[in-house]
Every structure is written in C-alpha cells, then in structure tokens.
Amino acid sequence: MQNNKTPKQQNTALLKNIVNWLQTLFRSKNIIFWILICAFPLFTFLTDGISSMFSMLGINLTLPSGDYILYIGVQVCVYILLAIGLNIVCGYTGLLELGYVGFYLVGGYTAGLLMRHAGVPYWLILPIAVLNGALWGLIRGAPTLKLTGDYFAIVTFGFAEVLFRIVKNEIWLIRDINGFVKDIPRASVFVWELNQNWQHFYHILILTGLVIFVSYRLENSRIGRAWIAIREDEQAAASMGINVSRYKSLAFAISAAIGALGGAFLAQFWGTLSAKTFEFWESILILCMVILGGKGSIKGSIIGAIIIGSMSEVLREILLRFPPDYAGARYLIFGIILVLLMRFRPAGLIFKRS
C-alpha cells in the first residue's frame, strides 16, 4: 500500500482525525456517559449508606458492600482491556487466538518478579511489561505467519501452555512452587500508595481508556483497513500490495502488548500471583467476551466483557439467597444465556459489516 501524501498532508490529516475523534468524544451523550463512569465509586458507596439507613430502621437489606462492587468494577475493566486486545487479532485479522492468556501471564510475571525481587517501581515496570509482551507477541507470531484456521489456533494454545508450565514448574525462575509470587508492592503516586479499590478503579479506567483510544485510532487508520482486508481475503490483500506478514506481525505485537499491560496491572492490584490464574480457560473466557460482543467491534468487546465479567458475581449474589445446593447453578445459567445469544445473534450483539 503506497502512500503518496506529503508529510504536511499526513500531519494535517492526523490532526483532523484527532479533532473529529474529540468532537465525537465530547458529545452531550458521551459526556454524560463519562461522568457516570467517573462517578461510579460514589454510587457504590451509596449502597453502604442505604444499608446503614435501613438497618437503623430495623430492616436488614442484603446489599453487597460498595467496596465489593468496586472490586468487581476493577475486574470488569481488566477484562475490557483484555477483550479489546484480543479483538485486534480475532476481530480485525480474523485469526482464532486460543492462547491470549499467555501474554497476560507475561505481563503479570514481568511486573511481579521485577517489583518483588528487584525493587523496580511500578510506573517503570509498566512500559517494560508492555514492551516484553510485544516482543513475545513477535516471537510467537514469527513461525505462525503462514498459518490460518485450526492450525494457528493449535499453535497459540501450545504457546500459552508452554508459558503456563514454565511458571508453574520452574522454581529457579519464579522462586516458589506453583508459580506463586507473594508480597508484590502496590503502585504509588508520589508518597501515596494505591491500596483502595476506588484508587485502583480510576487507575485501570485510565489504562482502559488509553487502550480504547489507541484501538479506535488503529481501526480508522491504514493499519486497521489493512487488517480488515487480510481478514476478508488474504490473497486478495497481498495482490493489492499489502505486506501481509508485516501487518500480521504488527497485530500480534500490539495485541500482546495490551494483554501484558493487563497482567502488569493485575500483579500490583492483587499483590500476589499464581499459575492457576493463567490457566487455559481464562483464554476461552476472554474469547467468549469478544465473540459475544461481536468480532471486530470495540463497543462489542466492551459490552461482552461487562456482561461476562460481571455476570458470574451477580448470579452468585442472587443464588446465595437460595439453598446452598443452588450456589453452583450460576455456571449452568451462564452457559444457557451464552447458547441462546449465539443461537439468535451468531454475529454477536454488535458487529461490523465488511
């Protein structure tokens, strides 16, 4: 794909695109949306006030605590970040990625080990983890550039399993059994340590917002159009002058970097890591978010992550009011909802036409 524009024309076009994006962002309905998101911690704390008020009146409400709701909100934001990262490979280039949790693992252990054993500060770790994730994305992507379909999926699955077995069994590297890394320091801003869930919520909200911005910019750029062309017909894209190997490698690197970013945040948020956190089923869960929302759609990935990321906890709270034998039924309900959605909306809740 040749670009005949002069540098001045390119800069003018870039500035125009940014202005258009900002105008879209600051529309009235979008401003209201962002105000509600930023005020989310205040709304969660209202649940504590409502529960206290009714308890003074002798009415016992079984509402979850505001801090617990914030914890779920942080987890959902992490899943949104991961779903958007996976959407770059699955949605834009059309490849089935079954080992995305491997990059999540790379970011988590890069941050956890360096912060715990080398004393490297979190804000320096963050770009290191992102670059390390991108590097592993290129390493994994190099031998798979000619693979498609089931063959590519099997290789990605094997890659994630190899990383999982390394952190679980190589005690000389992790310095503990089963991949445990304990007492990971929290992130801090100047002298204030981020140890409250509302602080982590704003922290991950900023990171997720940056990832969404980058994803939208990529989607509406030459790179995004090249990815979509590769997804629709790889041979036709190559015949039109698109360097397929180059753009695939770029997709692998960016997607892996976003996954590593989520892992780095998780390490300091939990303060401990274990290999069990990065099992294969986590990749399937993130993939379900992308498919449920609609492959190739950023909004769809966000909606899918919100639904699946929060549904398990919401169902658990509801089923706790029933006999204990029904507590595990949330997985059955969760599966039924997914089957019904895939039956009546096979392309996802939000999808983009070619």
N, C-alpha and C positions, 0 to 999 in steps of 0.2 A: 504494500500500500504506500504509494508515494504521496508526499506532502509538498505541494508547490507554493504554499504560503510563505511569505517573508516573516522573519522574527517579529517585526512590528505588528503584522496582521495576526499572528498567533497570540501575541500578548493581548491585543485588543479583543480577540475572540474569547480568550480565557477570562479577562475582566468582565466581559459582557455576560458570560455564563455564570460567574460568581454573583454578579448583581441580580440576575434573574433568579438564581437559587435563593438569595437573601430575601428577595421580594416574595417568593413563594413561602419561605420560612416564616416571615413576619406578617402573613395574612391574619385577619382577625381570628379565624377559627384555629389557626395554628398557634397563635399567641395564647389563646385560652387553653389549648391542649398543654403547652409547655408550662404554663402557670400551674395547672392542676398537677402535672408530674412533679414539678419542683416543690409544691406544697404537700405532696403525698405524705411525708413524715408527720406533718401537723395533723392530717386527717387520721393517721394511725394512732397518734397519742390521744385523740378524742375518744377512742374506744375504751381506754383506761378510765377517762373521766366519766363516760357514760356508765361503765360498770360500777364505779365507786358511788355515783349518784344513786343508782338503783339499789345498791347494797345497803345504803343508808335508809332506804325506804322499805327494806326487808325483802327485796326482790333480787334473787340470785340469777344473773344473766351469765350464760356460759360463752362469753365472747373471748376470742383469743386476745392476748396482750398485744399492745401496739408494737413492742419490740420484736415479738414473734412475726407479726405481719411485715415489719421492715426486713427481717431476715429473709422471708420468702421473696420480698421485692428485690433484694440484692441477688438472690439466686436466679430469679427470673431475668434480671438484667444480664447476668453472666451468660445465661442460655441464649438471650437475644444476640449478644455479641458473637457467640459460637455459631449460631444458626446463620447469621449474615456471612460469617467467614466461610462456612461450608457451602453456602449458596453460590459463592463465586465459582467453585468447581462443579457442583452438581447442577446449578441453575443456569449459569452462563455458558460453560463449555460442554455441558450435557454428559459428564462422566460420573459414574456411580462410585462414590467415595465411601468405603466401609472402615477406614482406619483413621478418621479425623481425630479421634481421641489421642492418637499418638503425638500430635503437635500440642494438644492440651497438656499432655504429660511432659513434653519437652520444656514448655514454658514454666510449668509448675515446679519441676525439679531444678531447672536452671536458677529460678528465684530462690527456692527453698534451700538448696545446698550452699549457694553463694552467700545468702543472708545469714544462714545459721552458722556456717563453718568459716567463712572468710570475712564476715562482718561488712559486706558491701551494702551500702544504703539502698533502699527500695527504689528511689527515683533514678538511680544509676542502673539498677538491675532491669528496670522496665525496658529501656531500649536494647539492652544486651539480650534479654529473653526474646524480644521481637526479632532481632537480627539472627539469633540462633535458630528460632523457629523457621524463618525464611530460608536459612542455609539448609536445614533438614528437609524443607519442602523441595528445594532444588535437588538435594541428594536422592530423595525418594522419587522425584519426578524424572530424573535423567534416564533411567532404564525403562520408563513406562511411557515415553513419548509416542511410541508406535502402537501402544495397546489401547483397546477400547472395550466397552461392554463388560462381560463377566471376567475377562482376563485382567483388566485393570482393577476391578473390584477385589479380586483374589489377592493381587499384589499389595494393594493398600491394606487389606485385612492382615496379611502376613507381616507387613512392616510394623503395624501397631502392636501385634502380638510379640514381635521380637523386642521392641522397646519395653513392653509390659514385663516380659520375662527378665530382662536385664535389671530393671529397677527392683523387681521382686526378689531376685536370687543373688545378685552381685553385691554382697555385703561390703566388699572392699571399696566399692564406689559410693554406696548410699550410707554406709557406716551403721546400719541397723537392719534387722530382719524384716521381711515382707515390705520393704520399701518405706519404712517409717522414717520421717524426718520431723522431729519434735522441736518445740520451743522456737519456732520461726518468728523473728521480730516483726512487729507491726509497722506499717508505713507511718511516717510522721511528717508534719508540716511545721518547719522551724523547730520549736520545742514541744509542740503538741502532738501526742501520739493518737492515731486514729484507732480508737478501741470501742467506739459505739457504732451500733448498726446504722444509725442515721448518718453518721460520717461516712461509713462505707457505701451507703446508698448514693450519696452525692458523688463520691469518688468513682464508683462504677458507672454512674449515669453520665459523667463527663467522658469517660473512656468509650462507652457505648455510643454517645453522641458523635464523637470523632470518627468512630468506625462507620456509622451510618452516613456521615458526610462524605467520607472517602469512597464508600461504596456507590453513593449516588453520583459522585464525580466520575468514577470509573465507568459506571453504566452509561453515562451520557457522553463518553469520550470515544475516540477512535479505538482505544483498547477494548472497551465494552462492546462496540459494534463488531470488532474482530472476533471476540469470544463467541458472540451470538452467531456469527457466520460459521465459525467452526462447529458449533453445536448443531446447526441446521444441516450442513453438508461439508465435511472436512475437505473432501477432494475438490469441491467447487470453490471453497475458500482459498485453497492452495493455488488453484488455477487463476484466481483473481489477484494473485500477488501477495497474499497474506502469508507471513512466515509462521506456519502452524506450530512448529517446535518452540519458537521464541515466545509466542503468546500463551501456549500451554504452560511453559516454564514460569512465566510471569504470574499466571493464575495460581499455580501450585505455591509459589513463594509468598504471594500476598495472602492467600487463604491460610497457609501455615503460620504466617506471622500473626494474623488475627487470633488464631487458636492459641498460640503461645502467649499472647497478651492476656487472654482469659485465664490461662494457667498461672501466670505470674501474679495476677490479682488474687486468685484463689489461695495461693500459698500463704500470703500475708493475712488474708481475711480469716482463714481457718486457724492459722498458726501451727498446723500440723498436716502432714501428707502421708498417704499410704498408697500402696499399689492398687488396692481394691477400688479406690476412687476412679481409676482409669481403666476399668475393665471394658471389654468389647461392647457390652450392652449400652455403655454411655454413647458410643458412636451411633448405635441404632436409634437411641432416643433423640439425638440431635438431628439425625437424618429424617426421623418422623416429623420433627418440627418443620423442616424445610418442605417436605412433601405435603404435609397437612396445609401449610400456608399457601403453597404454590411455588414450584421451582421457577427461578428467575425473577421473583418478585421480592423486593426488600420489605415492603409492607407485609407481604405474606409470611416471610420469615419471622418478622416481629410478632405477628398475631399467633402463628404456630407456636413460638417459644412461650408466649404468655399463656396460651391455653394449656399446653402440655406441662410447662414448668410449674404452673400453679395448681393444676387440676388434682394432682396427687395429694397435696396437702389439704386442699379444700374438701375433697372427698373423705380424707381421713378424719377431719374435724367433724364432718356431718355424721359419719358412720360410728364415731365414738359414742353417740347418743343411743345407739342400738346395742344389743347384747354383744359381748366380746367376740363371739363366733363370726360376726359380720364385719369385723375390722379389716380383714384382708380382701373383702369383696370389692374394694376400690380398684384393684387391678382388673377385675372382670368388667366393671363398669367402664373403666378407661379403655379397654380393648374393644368393647362393643361400640362405644362412641367413635373410635377411630375407624372401625369397619364400616359403620353407617356413613361416615363422612366420605370415605374412599369409594363407597358404593354410589352415592348421589353426587359427589363432587370429586371425580377422579383426578381432575387437574389441580385440585387444591381450592382453598377458599378464595384466594386471589391469585390469578395467573395472568401472564402477559402473552398475547398472541405474537406469533412470529412476524 
